[in-house]
Amino acid sequence: MDRVVSLGSINVDHVVSVTDAELTSLAERYDWFPERGHTVRVDALPDDFPVDADEIRHGGKGANQAVAAAHAGADATMLGKVGTDHDHYDVLPTLTADGVDADHVRTADTPTGSAYVFVEESGDNWIVVRWGANATVDDAYVAAVRTVVGDADCLLLQNEIPVDPVATLLAHLADDPDRPTVVLDPAPPAGVDPLLACDAVDYLTPNEHEYAAIDLDDYGGVVVRKRGGDTLIVEAPDGRFTVDPPAVDPVDTTGAGDVLNGFLAARLAAGDSLREAVETAVVAGSMATRTAGARNGIPTLADVRAFQSET
Protein backbone atom coordinates (compact mmCIF):
# COMPACT_ATOMS: atom_id res chain seq x y z
CA MET A 1 0.00 0.00 0.00
CA ASP A 2 1.03 3.61 -0.54
CA ARG A 3 2.41 5.11 2.65
CA VAL A 4 1.13 8.40 4.06
CA VAL A 5 2.42 9.87 7.32
CA SER A 6 0.70 12.72 9.16
CA LEU A 7 2.82 14.68 11.63
CA GLY A 8 0.53 16.97 13.56
CA SER A 9 -2.19 17.56 16.09
CA ILE A 10 -4.34 15.08 17.97
CA ASN A 11 -7.30 16.67 19.74
CA VAL A 12 -10.45 15.96 21.65
CA ASP A 13 -13.24 18.08 20.14
CA HIS A 14 -15.84 19.72 22.35
CA VAL A 15 -18.76 20.42 20.02
CA VAL A 16 -21.24 23.16 20.91
CA SER A 17 -24.38 23.92 18.90
CA VAL A 18 -24.98 27.69 18.75
CA THR A 19 -27.43 30.24 17.39
CA ASP A 20 -26.59 33.47 15.57
CA ALA A 21 -27.32 35.43 18.74
CA GLU A 22 -24.93 33.28 20.78
CA LEU A 23 -22.20 33.71 18.17
CA THR A 24 -22.65 37.46 18.23
CA SER A 25 -22.33 37.41 22.01
CA LEU A 26 -19.13 35.35 21.86
CA ALA A 27 -17.58 37.67 19.27
CA GLU A 28 -18.43 40.72 21.40
CA ARG A 29 -17.08 39.14 24.60
CA TYR A 30 -13.78 37.84 23.17
CA ASP A 31 -11.99 39.97 20.57
CA TRP A 32 -9.92 36.95 19.52
CA PHE A 33 -12.94 34.75 18.75
CA PRO A 34 -12.61 33.30 15.21
CA GLU A 35 -14.58 34.37 12.18
CA ARG A 36 -16.90 32.00 10.33
CA GLY A 37 -14.99 28.93 9.10
CA HIS A 38 -11.76 29.97 10.82
CA THR A 39 -9.57 28.44 13.53
CA VAL A 40 -7.88 30.37 16.35
CA ARG A 41 -5.19 28.80 18.54
CA VAL A 42 -4.89 29.79 22.22
CA ASP A 43 -2.60 28.76 25.07
CA ALA A 44 -5.38 28.92 27.67
CA LEU A 45 -9.07 29.78 27.90
CA PRO A 46 -10.68 32.46 30.10
CA ASP A 47 -12.49 31.14 33.18
CA ASP A 48 -15.84 32.30 31.80
CA PHE A 49 -15.39 30.66 28.39
CA PRO A 50 -18.39 28.38 27.58
CA VAL A 51 -16.88 24.89 27.54
CA ASP A 52 -19.98 22.81 28.26
CA ALA A 53 -20.13 20.63 25.16
CA ASP A 54 -23.16 19.04 23.57
CA GLU A 55 -20.91 16.25 22.33
CA ILE A 56 -17.32 15.04 22.65
CA ARG A 57 -15.63 13.81 19.47
CA HIS A 58 -12.14 12.97 18.26
CA GLY A 59 -10.29 15.53 16.15
CA GLY A 60 -7.11 17.45 15.47
CA LYS A 61 -6.14 18.33 11.91
CA GLY A 62 -3.24 15.88 11.94
CA ALA A 63 -5.34 12.96 13.15
CA ASN A 64 -8.30 13.82 10.91
CA GLN A 65 -6.06 13.88 7.85
CA ALA A 66 -4.45 10.57 8.79
CA VAL A 67 -7.89 8.94 9.08
CA ALA A 68 -8.94 10.42 5.73
CA ALA A 69 -5.79 9.06 4.08
CA ALA A 70 -6.55 5.61 5.49
CA HIS A 71 -10.12 5.79 4.17
CA ALA A 72 -8.66 6.77 0.80
CA GLY A 73 -6.72 3.51 0.67
CA ALA A 74 -3.32 4.52 2.00
CA ASP A 75 -1.20 2.83 4.65
CA ALA A 76 -1.58 5.75 7.09
CA THR A 77 0.61 6.50 10.12
CA MET A 78 0.02 9.18 12.77
CA LEU A 79 2.90 11.00 14.45
CA GLY A 80 2.33 13.34 17.38
CA LYS A 81 1.61 13.42 21.10
CA VAL A 82 -1.39 12.84 23.35
CA GLY A 83 -1.87 13.67 27.02
CA THR A 84 -2.22 11.59 30.14
CA ASP A 85 -6.01 11.65 29.69
CA HIS A 86 -5.93 9.91 26.30
CA ASP A 87 -7.22 6.59 27.71
CA HIS A 88 -10.28 8.35 29.12
CA TYR A 89 -11.20 9.56 25.63
CA ASP A 90 -10.09 6.39 23.77
CA VAL A 91 -7.93 8.55 21.53
CA LEU A 92 -5.48 5.93 20.27
CA PRO A 93 -7.90 2.98 19.98
CA THR A 94 -10.17 5.18 17.90
CA LEU A 95 -7.32 6.04 15.52
CA THR A 96 -6.42 2.37 15.24
CA ALA A 97 -10.04 1.41 14.57
CA ASP A 98 -10.04 3.93 11.74
CA GLY A 99 -7.12 2.15 10.10
CA VAL A 100 -4.31 4.42 11.29
CA ASP A 101 -1.01 3.14 12.72
CA ALA A 102 -0.62 5.00 16.04
CA ASP A 103 2.38 3.02 17.36
CA HIS A 104 4.69 6.04 17.18
CA VAL A 105 2.39 8.44 19.07
CA ARG A 106 3.86 9.34 22.47
CA THR A 107 2.30 10.55 25.74
CA ALA A 108 3.17 13.89 27.33
CA ASP A 109 2.64 14.86 30.97
CA THR A 110 -0.19 17.26 30.14
CA PRO A 111 -3.79 17.02 28.87
CA THR A 112 -4.46 16.00 25.28
CA GLY A 113 -4.97 18.91 22.91
CA SER A 114 -8.54 20.18 22.68
CA ALA A 115 -10.72 22.06 20.25
CA TYR A 116 -13.94 23.89 20.94
CA VAL A 117 -16.06 23.63 17.81
CA PHE A 118 -19.05 25.95 17.63
CA VAL A 119 -21.50 24.73 14.97
CA GLU A 120 -24.37 26.84 13.68
CA GLU A 121 -27.56 25.49 12.12
CA SER A 122 -26.20 26.07 8.59
CA GLY A 123 -23.34 23.67 9.34
CA ASP A 124 -20.70 26.42 9.42
CA ASN A 125 -18.20 26.33 12.27
CA TRP A 126 -15.99 28.50 14.46
CA ILE A 127 -13.05 26.66 16.08
CA VAL A 128 -10.89 27.52 19.09
CA VAL A 129 -7.90 25.20 19.60
CA ARG A 130 -5.94 24.78 22.83
CA TRP A 131 -2.42 23.34 22.45
CA GLY A 132 -2.27 20.73 25.21
CA ALA A 133 0.10 17.85 24.42
CA ASN A 134 0.52 19.09 20.84
CA ALA A 135 2.82 21.81 22.21
CA THR A 136 5.28 19.16 23.41
CA VAL A 137 6.15 17.89 19.92
CA ASP A 138 9.81 18.93 20.00
CA ASP A 139 13.09 18.42 18.14
CA ALA A 140 13.86 15.23 20.06
CA TYR A 141 10.55 13.61 19.13
CA VAL A 142 10.74 14.65 15.48
CA ALA A 143 14.32 13.38 15.24
CA ALA A 144 13.21 10.06 16.72
CA VAL A 145 10.55 9.55 14.02
CA ARG A 146 12.61 10.84 11.10
CA THR A 147 13.05 7.36 9.68
CA VAL A 148 9.29 6.81 9.72
CA VAL A 149 8.86 10.04 7.77
CA GLY A 150 11.64 9.16 5.35
CA ASP A 151 10.00 5.84 4.48
CA ALA A 152 6.71 7.51 3.52
CA ASP A 153 5.49 8.29 0.03
CA CYS A 154 3.68 11.41 1.24
CA LEU A 155 3.94 13.55 4.39
CA LEU A 156 0.98 15.56 5.67
CA LEU A 157 1.70 18.65 7.78
CA GLN A 158 -0.49 21.28 9.43
CA ASN A 159 0.20 24.20 11.78
CA GLU A 160 -1.22 22.91 15.07
CA ILE A 161 2.13 21.80 16.54
CA PRO A 162 5.29 23.88 17.15
CA VAL A 163 6.81 25.21 13.94
CA ASP A 164 10.54 24.96 14.71
CA PRO A 165 10.84 21.14 14.88
CA VAL A 166 8.84 20.84 11.66
CA ALA A 167 11.03 23.41 9.92
CA THR A 168 14.12 21.46 11.00
CA LEU A 169 12.59 18.28 9.58
CA LEU A 170 11.79 19.99 6.27
CA ALA A 171 15.33 21.34 6.01
CA HIS A 172 16.59 17.77 6.44
CA LEU A 173 14.15 16.45 3.83
CA ALA A 174 15.15 19.11 1.30
CA ASP A 175 18.55 17.41 0.98
CA ASP A 176 17.06 13.92 0.56
CA PRO A 177 16.54 12.90 -3.10
CA ASP A 178 14.15 10.12 -2.01
CA ARG A 179 12.07 12.25 0.34
CA PRO A 180 8.29 11.97 0.55
CA THR A 181 6.00 14.39 -1.25
CA VAL A 182 5.04 17.07 1.31
CA VAL A 183 1.52 18.50 1.61
CA LEU A 184 1.20 21.45 4.01
CA ASP A 185 -2.12 22.74 5.34
CA PRO A 186 -1.29 26.26 6.65
CA ALA A 187 -4.01 26.18 9.31
CA PRO A 188 -4.07 28.23 11.37
CA PRO A 189 -1.94 30.64 9.29
CA ALA A 190 -0.30 32.53 12.18
CA GLY A 191 3.40 31.67 12.40
CA VAL A 192 3.48 29.36 9.38
CA ASP A 193 6.00 31.45 7.37
CA PRO A 194 9.10 29.38 8.33
CA LEU A 195 7.44 26.31 6.81
CA LEU A 196 6.51 28.15 3.61
CA ALA A 197 10.16 29.08 3.19
CA CYS A 198 11.21 25.41 3.04
CA ASP A 199 11.94 24.01 -0.42
CA ALA A 200 10.58 20.61 0.61
CA VAL A 201 6.94 21.78 0.65
CA ASP A 202 5.42 20.58 -2.62
CA TYR A 203 1.72 21.31 -2.09
CA LEU A 204 0.04 24.03 -0.05
CA THR A 205 -3.69 23.78 0.72
CA PRO A 206 -5.02 27.03 2.23
CA ASN A 207 -8.64 28.03 2.50
CA GLU A 208 -9.54 31.54 1.37
CA HIS A 209 -8.85 33.11 4.78
CA GLU A 210 -5.45 31.44 4.99
CA TYR A 211 -4.66 32.27 1.35
CA ALA A 212 -5.20 35.96 2.09
CA ALA A 213 -3.22 35.83 5.34
CA ILE A 214 0.04 34.23 4.15
CA ASP A 215 2.86 35.57 1.99
CA LEU A 216 3.35 33.38 -1.07
CA ASP A 217 5.91 35.56 -2.88
CA ASP A 218 8.77 33.10 -2.29
CA TYR A 219 6.76 29.89 -2.52
CA GLY A 220 7.32 27.92 -5.72
CA GLY A 221 5.13 24.85 -5.27
CA VAL A 222 1.52 24.01 -6.07
CA VAL A 223 -1.26 25.91 -4.27
CA VAL A 224 -4.61 24.13 -3.86
CA ARG A 225 -7.06 26.80 -2.77
CA LYS A 226 -9.91 25.28 -0.76
CA ARG A 227 -13.01 27.48 -1.10
CA GLY A 228 -15.75 25.63 0.76
CA GLY A 229 -18.67 25.00 -1.58
CA ASP A 230 -17.22 27.31 -4.24
CA THR A 231 -14.93 26.36 -7.13
CA LEU A 232 -11.54 25.09 -5.96
CA ILE A 233 -8.55 26.74 -7.65
CA VAL A 234 -5.23 24.98 -8.29
CA GLU A 235 -2.26 27.24 -9.03
CA ALA A 236 0.81 25.34 -10.26
CA PRO A 237 4.10 26.55 -11.76
CA ASP A 238 3.04 25.09 -15.13
CA GLY A 239 -0.54 26.37 -15.16
CA ARG A 240 -3.85 26.82 -13.42
CA PHE A 241 -7.09 24.81 -13.33
CA THR A 242 -10.32 24.69 -11.36
CA VAL A 243 -12.54 21.97 -9.93
CA ASP A 244 -16.19 22.43 -8.97
CA PRO A 245 -17.33 20.56 -5.84
CA PRO A 246 -20.50 18.48 -6.14
CA ALA A 247 -23.75 19.84 -4.77
CA VAL A 248 -24.56 18.39 -1.33
CA ASP A 249 -26.73 19.40 1.62
CA PRO A 250 -24.17 20.18 4.36
CA VAL A 251 -24.89 19.30 7.98
CA ASP A 252 -21.47 20.12 9.45
CA THR A 253 -18.45 21.49 7.56
CA THR A 254 -16.02 20.69 10.40
CA GLY A 255 -13.06 18.74 9.07
CA ALA A 256 -14.06 18.89 5.39
CA GLY A 257 -10.74 20.48 4.51
CA ASP A 258 -8.92 17.76 6.44
CA VAL A 259 -10.73 15.09 4.43
CA LEU A 260 -9.69 16.83 1.22
CA ASN A 261 -6.07 16.92 2.38
CA GLY A 262 -5.99 13.28 3.41
CA PHE A 263 -7.49 12.09 0.14
CA LEU A 264 -5.19 14.38 -1.86
CA ALA A 265 -2.11 12.92 -0.17
CA ALA A 266 -3.31 9.34 -0.57
CA ARG A 267 -4.12 9.72 -4.25
CA LEU A 268 -0.85 11.53 -5.02
CA ALA A 269 0.99 8.71 -3.22
CA ALA A 270 -0.95 6.22 -5.35
CA GLY A 271 0.35 7.87 -8.51
CA ASP A 272 -2.72 9.81 -9.63
CA SER A 273 -2.16 12.99 -11.63
CA LEU A 274 -2.66 16.26 -9.77
CA ARG A 275 -6.00 16.86 -11.46
CA GLU A 276 -7.21 13.32 -10.73
CA ALA A 277 -6.11 13.55 -7.10
CA VAL A 278 -7.78 16.94 -6.61
CA GLU A 279 -11.02 15.83 -8.25
CA THR A 280 -11.24 12.81 -5.96
CA ALA A 281 -10.31 14.85 -2.88
CA VAL A 282 -12.92 17.54 -3.59
CA VAL A 283 -15.69 14.95 -3.81
CA ALA A 284 -14.53 13.30 -0.57
CA GLY A 285 -14.45 16.62 1.28
CA SER A 286 -17.93 17.53 0.07
CA MET A 287 -19.35 14.12 1.00
CA ALA A 288 -17.94 14.46 4.52
CA THR A 289 -20.10 17.53 5.23
CA ARG A 290 -23.29 15.47 5.06
CA THR A 291 -22.67 13.99 8.52
CA ALA A 292 -21.99 15.78 11.83
CA GLY A 293 -18.43 15.49 13.14
CA ALA A 294 -14.95 15.90 11.70
CA ARG A 295 -14.50 12.14 11.18
CA ASN A 296 -17.96 10.57 11.29
CA GLY A 297 -18.70 11.32 7.67
CA ILE A 298 -15.35 10.52 6.05
CA PRO A 299 -16.15 8.36 3.02
CA THR A 300 -14.09 5.46 1.74
CA LEU A 301 -12.49 5.56 -1.68
CA ALA A 302 -15.16 3.11 -2.85
CA ASP A 303 -17.86 5.52 -1.61
CA VAL A 304 -16.27 8.37 -3.55
CA ARG A 305 -15.96 6.32 -6.73
CA ALA A 306 -19.61 5.30 -6.47
CA PHE A 307 -20.65 8.93 -5.95
CA GLN A 308 -18.59 10.05 -8.95
CA SER A 309 -20.16 7.39 -11.15
CA GLU A 310 -23.65 8.56 -10.19
CA THR A 311 -23.08 12.27 -10.88
Salt bridges, closest charged atoms under 4 A:
GLU55 OE1 - ARG57 NH2 2.85
ASP87 OD1 - HIS86 ND1 3.35
ASP98 OD1 - HIS71 NE2 3.65
ASP124 OD2 - ARG36 NH1 2.77
ASP153 OD2 - ARG3 NE 3.55
ASP185 OD2 - LYS226 NZ 3.49
ASP202 OD2 - ARG179 NH1 2.82
GLU208 OE2 - ARG225 NH2 3.13
GLU208 OE2 - ARG227 NE 3.49
GLU235 OE2 - ARG225 NH1 2.98
ASP252 OD2 - ARG57 NH1 3.43
ASP272 OD2 - ARG267 NE 2.99
